[in-house]
Amino acid sequence: MHIAESVCGKQGRWRLAKVALCAGALFLTGFEGAASASASRDFWNEKEFSLWPEFIQKSRARSLAEGYVDMMGDEEILSQVLMVGYAGTTPSEGLLRWIGKYGIGGIKIFGWNAENTTTLAGAIEKMQSTSMKSPHSIPALVATDQEGGWIRHVKGRTSESPGNMAIGATGSSSDAFKAGYLIGKELRVLGITMNFAPDIDLATNPSSTIIGPRAFSDDPAVVARLGNSYASGSLRAGVIPTAKHYPGHGATSRDSHGTLPVIDIDSKTFEQRELKPFSALAQAEIPAMMSGHLAFPRVTGNEDPASLSEKLITGYLRGKLRYKGLVITDDLYMVGALGSQTILETCIKALMAGNDMLLLSTAPELGGSLWNGLLDRYRSDTKFRERVKAAATTVLTVKFRYLRPLGKKGILPQPSSVEGLLPDPEATKFFNDLARRSASVIGSRKNLPFRPKGKVMIAGPFDTFISRGCKAYPNSISFNFSFHPDAEAKPSELKLFKASLTGCKAAIICVANPAGLQFAEAAYKEGLDVAIVSVLSPAHVKSASWSKATVAVYHYAAICLQAGLDVLHGDLRGQGRVPISMSGQP
């Protein structure tokens, strides 16, 4: 009763009957459409109900999706559960034929597709125009990873942003909302309608080079709040947000691209820590979540990755968390998912575990072994066929609910307009401001501003840091060391660096990883006054209590490096607060 009452407000119970009658009429429309389904039905010609209460919109989208699945052929249904990548900057003729013949669930835009944003917009326009000529004109979900910070698959003319941990440093839900909105706004210019963000992993292991500053915080409540705000902003821009990496990638430093991370925690810790942000966003009904290739043996009793685990997808996510949205796997060609199995076996397990879409960085070929294997299994295995049909229904529900209201023009980019619209001026202004507000002083402020007398060494792995540091400190020399390897500095570079310190009274070191900290330690041991600008995760400078002044920023973008130097030099007061546990944090 509470849903109907929230619709009626204080106008009286008579409106309950009106809402119920209207809802009934809409449901009948949906079921009548399903019953009389024909091959002539067109996704874009279905009636709009955007002015009706949300619960009616949800039911209408679901009933339409069910009707379409009932009338679709086997190949069309199977195509809807696939999200595929393509090589190069333009889709192959084979992929375009596939889209035109059967439609496709989704297209994943990777970095290799997206260096030139005008070219990318042209590719997406071509694929979506082709989808409109397919049976029923069902569009593809076009997705990418544009979290903010260093995870920015679409570069070109898009804005750089300070990233999630910078938002955690301000603690502002408004900042999270604006980040999701402005990133989404730029993606929409390119025809991208789905973002694999927000990342709601916890910074449980903040030294991880896989998650690190991609996390908002190490506090589940903070991550849930900021992740939800980011998702709301993305939806406001017309881009479907996707919470990842379920059920949590933050407690490991291992990368599931090359191995299967095993997180050895018990069920109580799992439920009270890892699951908290996902539970919150499930309750908030975020449209999509991504399952990760992570093993939790003390929770599941085996070392199956979460993406292939029926207990974690169907049991926990669908059951305990009551999540009803779309679940998509991380790329199934990653070693963490594949292991020693074939890609066909992996895809079947992922669907049977409860995922709705399979992300494949390399698209299968129609008539190839993967496609034929899935189609044969669909036609011969009743249980698998019903699972695929249920998954396709969820995919189509999302499309009807979130793509249909955009209209044809809303999903087709205009390549000729890209240069005039990107970067978005509002985004440029906001992210520059966020970079400055999120800069965080670690430890004491007593040596700020840091303006030592005598020659100053400016050292780091980024050219922008070197050039801007030398501009802020005219009486300086510089040393550029490698960003990789990240765990241990190159001995030859460290030796040259020590020799270069002759005559220097102080050093300002950019620390992005443990190797970078070794250069700062070397300068300190040579008797210099050392200041640090920490980039990416501040966990790497936890032990640097000897530093005269330490400022944390959370990305190596120019706007962030400049903010760190400005705080150090005294031109800006660091207002942010490091959002992970740090000894010495005031």
C-alpha positions in Angstrom: 0.0 0.0 0.0 2.9 2.4 0.7 3.8 2.7 -3.0 0.3 3.8 -4.0 0.0 6.1 -1.1 3.3 7.8 -2.0 1.9 8.4 -5.5 -1.4 9.8 -4.1 0.2 12.0 -1.4 -2.5 13.7 0.7 -5.1 14.0 -2.0 -7.3 11.2 -0.6 -7.8 7.5 -1.0 -10.0 7.9 -4.1 -6.8 8.3 -6.1 -5.7 4.8 -5.2 -8.5 3.4 -7.3 -7.5 5.7 -10.2 -3.9 4.6 -10.0 -4.8 1.0 -9.8 -7.1 1.3 -12.9 -4.5 3.1 -14.9 -1.9 0.5 -13.9 -4.2 -2.3 -14.9 -4.8 -0.7 -18.2 -1.0 -0.4 -18.8 -0.4 -4.0 -17.8 -3.2 -5.2 -20.2 -1.5 -3.1 -22.9 1.7 -4.9 -22.3 0.3 -8.4 -22.2 -1.9 -7.8 -25.2 1.2 -6.7 -27.1 3.0 -9.8 -26.0 0.1 -12.0 -27.0 -0.3 -10.5 -30.4 3.4 -10.2 -31.0 4.6 -10.1 -34.6 7.8 -9.7 -36.5 6.7 -6.1 -37.5 7.0 -4.8 -33.9 9.5 -2.0 -33.6 11.4 -1.1 -30.3 11.1 2.7 -31.1 7.4 2.6 -31.8 6.3 1.3 -28.4 4.2 3.8 -26.4 5.9 6.0 -23.8 4.8 6.0 -20.2 7.5 8.3 -18.9 4.9 10.5 -17.1 3.6 7.6 -15.0 4.8 6.6 -11.6 8.1 4.7 -11.6 6.6 1.4 -10.5 4.3 1.4 -13.5 7.2 2.2 -15.8 9.2 -0.7 -14.4 6.3 -3.1 -14.9 5.6 -1.8 -18.4 9.3 -2.2 -19.4 9.3 -5.8 -18.1 6.1 -6.8 -19.9 7.4 -5.4 -23.1 10.7 -7.3 -22.7 8.8 -10.5 -22.1 6.7 -10.0 -25.2 9.7 -9.4 -27.3 11.5 -12.5 -26.1 8.4 -14.6 -26.9 8.5 -13.5 -30.5 12.3 -13.5 -31.1 14.3 -16.2 -32.8 17.0 -18.3 -31.1 19.8 -16.3 -32.5 18.2 -13.0 -31.6 17.7 -14.0 -28.0 21.2 -15.4 -27.6 22.7 -12.2 -29.2 21.0 -10.1 -26.5 23.1 -11.7 -23.7 26.4 -10.8 -25.3 28.4 -7.6 -24.9 31.3 -7.7 -27.3 34.4 -5.6 -28.1 35.9 -5.0 -31.5 39.5 -4.5 -32.8 40.8 -1.2 -34.0 38.9 2.0 -34.4 36.1 0.8 -36.6 33.8 -2.2 -36.3 34.3 -5.1 -38.7 31.9 -5.9 -41.5 31.3 -9.2 -39.7 30.1 -7.4 -36.6 27.9 -5.0 -38.5 26.3 -7.9 -40.4 25.6 -9.6 -37.0 24.0 -6.5 -35.6 21.9 -6.0 -38.7 20.8 -9.7 -38.8 20.1 -10.5 -35.2 20.8 -7.3 -33.1 23.3 -7.4 -30.2 23.1 -7.0 -26.5 25.9 -4.6 -26.2 29.1 -3.1 -27.6 32.1 -2.5 -25.2 34.3 0.4 -26.1 37.9 -0.2 -25.0 40.9 2.2 -25.0 42.1 0.9 -28.3 38.8 2.0 -29.9 38.8 5.5 -28.4 41.9 7.6 -28.9 40.1 9.8 -31.4 36.7 10.8 -30.1 35.3 11.9 -33.5 36.3 8.6 -35.1 34.7 6.8 -32.1 31.4 8.7 -32.5 31.4 7.7 -36.2 31.8 4.1 -35.3 29.1 4.1 -32.7 26.7 6.0 -35.1 27.3 3.3 -37.7 26.6 0.4 -35.3 23.5 2.0 -33.8 22.2 2.9 -37.3 22.7 -0.7 -38.3 20.8 -1.9 -35.1 17.8 0.2 -36.3 17.7 -1.9 -39.4 17.8 -5.2 -37.5 14.6 -7.2 -36.6 12.6 -5.1 -34.2 15.2 -2.2 -34.3 16.5 -3.0 -30.8 19.5 -0.8 -30.1 22.7 -2.0 -28.4 23.9 -0.9 -25.0 27.2 0.9 -25.7 29.4 0.7 -22.7 32.9 1.8 -21.5 35.0 2.2 -18.4 35.0 5.9 -17.6 35.3 5.8 -13.8 37.3 9.1 -13.6 40.9 9.3 -12.4 43.3 6.9 -14.2 40.5 4.6 -15.4 39.5 6.5 -18.5 39.1 4.3 -21.5 37.7 7.0 -23.7 40.4 9.7 -24.0 40.7 11.9 -27.0 38.8 15.1 -26.1 37.1 13.9 -22.9 37.9 15.6 -19.6 40.4 14.3 -17.1 39.1 14.1 -13.6 40.7 13.6 -10.2 39.0 10.2 -9.6 37.0 8.5 -6.9 39.5 8.8 -4.0 39.6 12.6 -4.6 35.8 12.6 -4.1 36.3 10.5 -1.0 38.8 13.2 0.2 36.0 15.9 0.0 33.4 13.5 1.3 30.8 15.3 -0.7 27.8 13.5 -2.1 27.3 16.6 -4.4 30.8 16.1 -5.8 30.0 12.4 -6.5 26.8 13.3 -8.2 28.4 16.0 -10.4 31.3 13.6 -11.3 28.8 10.9 -12.4 26.7 13.5 -14.3 29.5 15.3 -16.1 31.3 12.1 -17.1 28.0 10.8 -18.3 27.2 14.0 -20.2 30.4 13.7 -22.2 29.8 10.0 -22.9 26.4 10.8 -24.3 28.0 13.1 -26.8 29.7 10.0 -28.2 26.6 7.8 -28.1 27.8 5.8 -25.1 24.8 4.9 -22.9 26.3 2.7 -20.2 29.3 3.3 -17.9 31.0 0.5 -16.0 31.1 2.9 -13.0 31.0 3.6 -10.1 33.7 1.4 -8.7 32.4 0.6 -5.2 35.3 -1.6 -4.1 36.7 -0.7 -0.7 40.2 0.5 -0.3 40.8 -2.4 2.2 44.2 -2.9 0.7 45.0 0.7 -0.4 48.5 -0.2 -1.6 46.9 -2.3 -4.4 47.9 -1.0 -7.8 44.7 -2.6 -9.2 42.1 -0.7 -7.1 44.0 1.9 -4.9 42.5 5.4 -5.7 39.7 3.9 -7.8 38.0 3.3 -4.4 36.2 6.2 -2.7 37.3 5.1 0.7 38.0 2.2 3.0 34.7 2.9 4.9 31.8 0.8 3.5 29.2 3.5 4.5 31.1 6.3 2.7 31.6 4.1 -0.4 27.9 3.3 -0.5 26.8 6.9 -0.1 29.2 8.3 -2.7 28.7 5.4 -5.1 25.0 5.9 -4.9 25.3 9.7 -5.6 27.7 9.0 -8.5 25.2 6.5 -10.0 22.3 9.1 -9.6 24.4 11.7 -11.5 25.1 9.2 -14.3 21.4 8.5 -14.6 20.6 12.2 -14.7 22.9 12.4 -17.8 21.1 9.5 -19.5 23.9 7.0 -18.9 23.2 3.6 -17.2 25.6 3.2 -14.2 27.1 -0.2 -13.3 28.4 -0.9 -9.8 31.6 -3.0 -9.8 33.4 -5.3 -9.0 30.9 -7.5 -7.2 31.4 -8.7 -4.5 34.5 -6.6 -3.9 38.0 -6.3 -5.3 39.6 -4.1 -2.6 41.1 -6.7 -0.3 43.6 -8.0 -2.8 46.6 -6.6 -4.7 46.4 -9.3 -7.4 45.0 -8.5 -10.8 42.3 -10.8 -12.2 43.5 -10.0 -15.8 46.4 -12.3 -15.2 45.4 -14.5 -12.3 42.5 -15.4 -10.0 42.7 -13.4 -6.8 41.8 -15.4 -3.7 40.4 -13.4 -0.8 40.6 -15.4 2.4 37.9 -13.9 4.6 35.1 -15.5 6.5 31.4 -15.1 5.8 30.9 -12.6 8.6 33.6 -10.3 7.4 32.4 -10.7 3.8 28.8 -9.7 4.7 29.7 -6.8 7.0 32.5 -5.3 4.9 32.7 -6.3 1.2 28.9 -6.6 0.6 27.9 -3.4 2.4 28.2 -1.0 -0.6 26.7 -3.6 -3.0 23.8 -4.1 -0.6 23.1 -0.4 -0.4 23.2 0.0 -4.2 21.0 -3.0 -4.7 18.4 -1.5 -2.3 18.7 1.8 -4.3 18.0 -0.2 -7.5 21.0 0.7 -9.5 20.3 -0.6 -13.0 23.4 -2.8 -13.4 26.2 -4.5 -11.5 29.4 -6.2 -12.8 30.5 -9.5 -11.3 34.3 -9.8 -10.7 36.7 -12.7 -11.1 37.5 -13.1 -7.4 37.4 -16.2 -5.3 36.1 -16.3 -1.7 36.7 -19.9 -0.7 35.6 -19.5 3.0 32.3 -18.1 1.8 31.6 -20.5 -1.2 33.5 -23.6 -0.2 35.5 -23.6 -3.4 37.8 -21.3 -5.5 35.3 -20.6 -8.3 35.5 -16.9 -9.3 32.4 -14.9 -8.2 31.5 -14.3 -11.8 31.0 -18.1 -12.2 29.6 -18.8 -8.7 25.9 -19.6 -8.5 26.1 -19.1 -4.7 27.5 -15.6 -5.0 25.3 -14.4 -8.0 22.0 -16.2 -7.5 22.4 -17.0 -3.8 23.8 -13.7 -2.3 23.2 -11.1 -5.0 19.8 -12.2 -6.2 18.7 -13.9 -2.9 20.1 -12.1 0.2 20.5 -8.7 -1.4 17.3 -9.0 -3.5 18.9 -7.4 -6.5 16.7 -7.5 -9.6 18.7 -5.5 -12.0 21.1 -6.5 -14.8 24.3 -8.5 -13.9 27.1 -8.4 -16.4 30.4 -10.2 -16.1 33.8 -8.6 -16.3 35.7 -9.7 -19.5 35.5 -13.5 -19.6 38.8 -13.7 -21.5 40.6 -12.6 -18.3 42.6 -15.3 -16.7 40.7 -15.0 -13.5 37.6 -16.3 -15.3 39.0 -18.6 -17.9 41.5 -20.6 -15.8 42.1 -23.8 -17.6 38.6 -23.9 -19.1 37.5 -23.2 -22.7 35.8 -19.9 -23.3 32.6 -21.8 -24.2 32.6 -23.6 -20.8 33.3 -20.3 -19.1 30.4 -18.6 -20.8 27.9 -21.4 -20.0 29.0 -21.3 -16.3 28.6 -17.6 -16.1 25.1 -17.6 -17.5 24.0 -20.5 -15.3 25.5 -18.8 -12.2 23.0 -16.0 -12.8 24.7 -13.4 -14.9 22.6 -11.7 -17.6 25.3 -10.5 -20.0 28.7 -11.9 -21.0 31.4 -9.4 -21.6 33.8 -10.6 -24.3 36.6 -8.3 -25.3 36.9 -10.3 -28.5 33.6 -10.8 -30.3 32.8 -14.4 -31.4 32.3 -15.0 -35.1 28.9 -16.1 -36.3 29.4 -19.7 -37.3 32.5 -19.9 -35.1 33.0 -22.5 -32.4 31.9 -20.2 -29.5 28.8 -19.0 -31.2 27.8 -22.5 -32.5 28.5 -24.0 -29.1 26.3 -21.6 -27.3 23.5 -21.9 -29.9 23.7 -25.7 -29.8 23.5 -25.7 -25.9 20.6 -23.3 -26.1 18.6 -25.6 -28.4 19.5 -28.8 -26.7 19.4 -27.9 -23.0 16.0 -26.8 -21.6 17.5 -25.4 -18.4 20.1 -23.4 -20.2 17.5 -22.1 -22.7 15.3 -20.9 -19.9 18.2 -19.2 -18.2 19.2 -17.4 -21.4 15.7 -16.3 -22.1 15.4 -14.9 -18.5 18.7 -13.1 -19.0 17.6 -11.7 -22.4 14.4 -10.5 -20.8 16.4 -8.6 -18.1 18.7 -7.0 -20.9 15.6 -5.9 -22.8 13.9 -4.5 -19.7 16.9 -2.3 -19.2 16.8 -1.2 -22.8 13.1 -0.3 -22.7 13.4 1.5 -19.4 16.6 3.5 -20.1 17.3 3.6 -23.9 13.7 3.9 -25.2 13.1 7.3 -23.4 16.2 8.7 -25.1 14.7 8.3 -28.5 16.5 7.5 -31.7 18.3 10.9 -31.8 19.4 10.4 -28.3 21.4 7.3 -29.0 22.9 8.4 -32.3 25.9 10.6 -31.9 26.8 13.3 -34.4 30.5 13.0 -35.2 30.6 16.5 -36.7 29.6 18.0 -33.4 32.2 16.2 -31.2 34.9 18.8 -31.4 32.5 21.6 -30.4 31.1 19.8 -27.5 34.1 18.1 -25.9 35.7 18.7 -23.5 32.6 20.0 -21.8 33.3 23.5 -20.3 31.3 22.7 -17.2 33.2 19.5 -16.6 36.6 21.2 -17.1 35.7 23.8 -14.5 34.3 21.4 -12.0 37.1 18.8 -12.2 39.8 21.5 -11.9 38.0 22.8 -8.8 37.6 19.3 -7.4 41.3 18.6 -7.9 42.1 21.7 -5.8 39.6 21.0 -3.0 40.6 17.4 -2.6 44.3 18.0 -2.2 45.1 16.7 1.3 47.8 17.4 3.8 49.2 14.3 5.5 50.6 14.8 9.0 51.7 18.2 10.2 51.2 21.5 8.5 53.9 23.3 10.4 56.4 23.3 7.5 53.9 24.6 5.0 54.5 26.5 2.8 57.6 24.5 1.9 60.0 27.1 0.5 63.5 25.9 1.3 66.6 28.1 0.8 69.2 26.8 -1.6 69.1 24.5 -4.5 66.1 22.1 -4.7 65.8 18.8 -6.4 62.5 18.2 -8.2 62.1 14.5 -9.0 59.3 12.2 -10.2 58.1 9.9 -12.9 55.9 12.5 -14.7 57.1 15.2 -17.1 54.3 17.5 -16.0 55.3 17.3 -12.4 59.0 18.1 -13.3 58.1 21.1 -15.5 55.6 22.6 -13.1 57.7 21.9 -10.1 60.7 23.7 -11.6 58.4 26.7 -12.5 57.2 26.9 -8.8 60.8 26.6 -7.5 63.1 28.5 -9.9 66.3 27.6 -8.0 65.9 23.9 -8.8 67.3 21.0 -10.8 65.3 17.9 -11.9 65.5 14.2 -12.2 63.0 12.1 -14.0 62.8 8.4 -12.9 60.7 5.6 -14.3 57.1 5.0 -13.3 57.7 1.2 -13.7 58.8 -1.0 -12.1 56.6 0.1 -9.3 57.7 -2.1 -6.4 61.5 -1.5 -6.5 63.3 1.4 -8.1 65.8 0.6 -10.8 69.3 0.4 -9.1 70.9 2.3 -11.9 68.4 5.2 -11.7 68.7 5.3 -7.9 72.5 5.5 -8.2 72.3 8.4 -10.7 69.7 10.2 -8.5 72.0 10.1 -5.4 74.9 11.5 -7.4 72.6 14.3 -8.7 71.8 15.5 -5.2 75.3 17.1 -4.8 74.8 20.8 -3.7 71.1 20.4 -3.1 69.6 21.5 0.2 66.1 20.1 -0.3 64.1 17.7 -2.5 60.5 17.6 -3.7 59.6 14.1 -4.8 56.5 12.8 -6.6 55.7 9.4 -5.1 53.2 7.3 -7.0 54.3 3.8 -5.8 56.8 2.1 -3.5 59.6 2.6 -6.0 59.0 6.4 -5.9 59.3 6.4 -2.1 62.8 4.9 -2.4 63.9 8.1 -4.1 62.4 10.2 -1.4 64.1 8.0 1.3 67.4 8.3 -0.6 67.3 12.1 -0.5 66.4 12.1 3.2 69.3 9.8 4.0 71.6 12.2 2.2 70.5 14.9 4.7 68.2 16.9 2.6 64.9 18.4 3.7 62.4 16.3 1.8 58.8 17.1 0.8 56.5 14.7 -0.9 53.6 15.0 -3.4 51.8 11.7 -3.2 49.8 10.7 -6.3 47.4 7.8 -6.7 47.2 5.9 -3.4 48.5 7.7 -0.3 49.2 4.4 1.3 52.6 4.4 -0.2 53.7 7.3 2.0 52.4 6.0 5.3 55.9 5.3 6.6 57.3 8.7 5.6 56.9 10.4 8.9 60.3 12.0 8.3 59.0 14.1 5.4 58.9 17.8 6.2 55.6 18.2 4.4 53.4 15.7 2.5 50.5 16.5 0.2 48.2 13.8 -1.3 46.5 14.1 -4.6 44.8 11.1 -6.3 45.7 11.1 -9.9 48.6 12.1 -12.1 46.5 14.4 -14.3 48.0 17.9 -14.7 45.2 19.5 -12.6 46.0 17.2 -9.7 49.8 17.6 -9.9 49.4 21.3 -10.0 47.1 21.3 -7.0 49.6 19.3 -5.0 52.5 21.6 -5.8 50.3 24.7 -5.0 49.5 23.3 -1.6 53.2 22.6 -1.0 54.3 26.1 -2.2 51.6 27.8 -0.1 49.4 29.0 -2.9 46.5 26.8 -1.9 45.4 25.4 1.4 44.8 21.7 1.3 41.2 21.2 2.3 40.8 17.5 1.6 41.1 14.6 4.1 42.7 11.4 3.1 39.8 8.9 3.0 41.7 5.9 4.2 43.3 5.1 7.5 46.7 6.9 7.8 49.0 7.0 10.8 49.8 10.6 11.5 46.6 11.9 9.9 45.4 14.9 11.9 
